[in-house]
Amino acid sequence: MAPSRGDNPFSKIPIHSFLFNSIMFISHLQSSIALNVVCHGIIPNRMVVSNSLKVSGRHTQVKRGLYNNYPSMLLSQKDSFEESEISFSFDSFDKQGLWLTIDWDKVPISVSPEKSPLTSSDMMESQSRIAFSPQQPSPVQLSLVRDRRVYVKRDDLLHLRESNVSGNKARKMIALNELSGDQFPDVVVSYGGAQSNAMLAIAAIVNSKNADKNLSKELIQESLPDEIEDDSWLNDNYDDTNMKFSGDQEHESTSVASKPSSLDSKKRFIYYTKKLPRYLRKQPNGNLLRALTLGMEIVELPYDRYRELFGGDEGGSATPPPQLDPPVGGKSLWIPQGGANGSATPGAKLMASEIVQFWKEKGKGMPLTVCLPGGTCTTALLLSREVNALIDADRDKIDIQVAVIPCVGSEGYARRQMKALDLSTGGNGRDDIPKIFKPPPEGYFRFGEPSPAILQTFLEMKDEHDIYLDLLYGAPAWNLLLQSLSPNVKSPIQGRQMMYVHSGGLEGISSQLTRYKHKGLIDASQIQGY
């Protein structure tokens, strides 16, 4: 028997009131569910770094759209890291707005205080280091390589004042280096590999802004021990399964967003990387050792977490991940892996101007291809854009193109990296993309992996042509260039004059050759002198 109207407890409620209350109840229920999801699964705990610079946090997923719809949430960690105390702020939830932005084109580049200008022959005669400024371009060396004329632009001789950053990174980082103390961010944040050249360059620049301004010069120019023998700089209580600290409760941890009292007066550099191999954690060497000594704070992340934040092997965005809060709101600068953002534009403009002026004077109307080794391919993309801008009105008189040799990842990876950077810095992702050298039949080299072919190229260029190369970028790039020198090989240099931009990195040769020794490809006696 169907219930009568009198049996219905809602029968005496006016229908419009019943509908209104039902809608409000459902809306409240949906809001509660959404807030519960936000608090317990989607918005991550703030990552935490202890005094010994290890990371903690909850592995969660963040959807970009969520940030536009919910108020900001600040999660403060308790000592046990098991619970989070949640507070709310109705300020803008756009994390991007809290990062420091700089108009890099307006950063004044100082003229070198050193005696200037020197002629190219003077500089090549002494092989002296050049204080990088608009008044002092890097010299161009003419070499004969396998019966082919090659112009070598010696950017490896460049160095920045105070920080002493050299080579390609001097080009990329000149604008950051030239920021005055009051303009310089309180914290610089970046990510990438544990032996990254960009990592070391940023560490040296940040250190140069602090009190001990001689330290970066000593560490960049002078020899260091190959490794350190203890792991006191790490916290062995780290549990990478649960992404939290284990051990006694007295261990004091510090959020990345807070500034330790001992560093109150210092500029900081925080660097995210994948979990280090055990041997490197126990005995840091090479660029990692130098950067740590310069004061870099390293944050290790499990591979999945690193990939979630920064895009894994395919690279990430030029903008900071929305999950990552700036350590100091409004005073923290984000620099993507390899310095792949607009901060590299001023250095690229200077290089383009130097190359175009040189070729107007020396080129005799012949076409020129400027070749560079590429990691993130930042310099290649920005140089191509600036060269195109300079010669656009005179293309019938001067023909210069830029070509990159990918040394990290595939041809597709290089193209994606350059397109993303071009779009993020005002380009259209098409017109200024450099030519890309195609891989040989056996493919590109695996980055950082010792190879007999790379070693053979390194030795040939050193012994026969007096050109010293690093083994991560220079030698792999020249291995492919040597195969392309024949006039019958189709490549970006076929039928054209060739200029190679020497990007430096020579301070790492010793540690690189040590890896070749461990692989049995070279003996210890051959490493001495580098």
Buried (B, 14 or more C-beta within 10 A) or exposed (E): EEEEEEEEEEEEEEEEEEEEEEEEEEEEEEEEEBBEEBEEEBBBBBBBBBEBBBBBBBEBEBEEEBBEEBEBBEBBBEEEBEEBEBEEEEEEBEBEEBBBEBEBEEBEBBEBEBEEEBEBEEBBEEEEBBBBBBEBBBBBBEBEBEEBEBBBBBBBBBBBBBBBBBBBBBBBBBBBBBBEEEEBBBBBBBBBBBBBBBBBBBBBBBBBBBEEEEBBBBBBEEEBEEBBEEBEBBBEBBEBEEBBBBEEEEBEBBBBBEBEEEBEEBBBBBBBBBBBEEEBBBBBBBBBBBBBBBBBBBBBBBEEBBBBBBBEEEBBBBEBBBBBBBBBBEBBBBBBBBBBBBBBBBBBBBBBBBBBEBBBEEBEEEBBBBBBBBBBBBBBBBBBBBBBEBBEEEEEEBBBBBBBBBBBBBBEBBBBBBBBBBEBBEBEBEEBBBBBBEBEEEEBBEBBEBBEEBBBBBBBBBEEBEBBBBBBBBBBBBBBBBEBBEEEEEBBBEEBBBBBBBBBBBBBBBBBBBBBBEEEBBEEEBBEEB
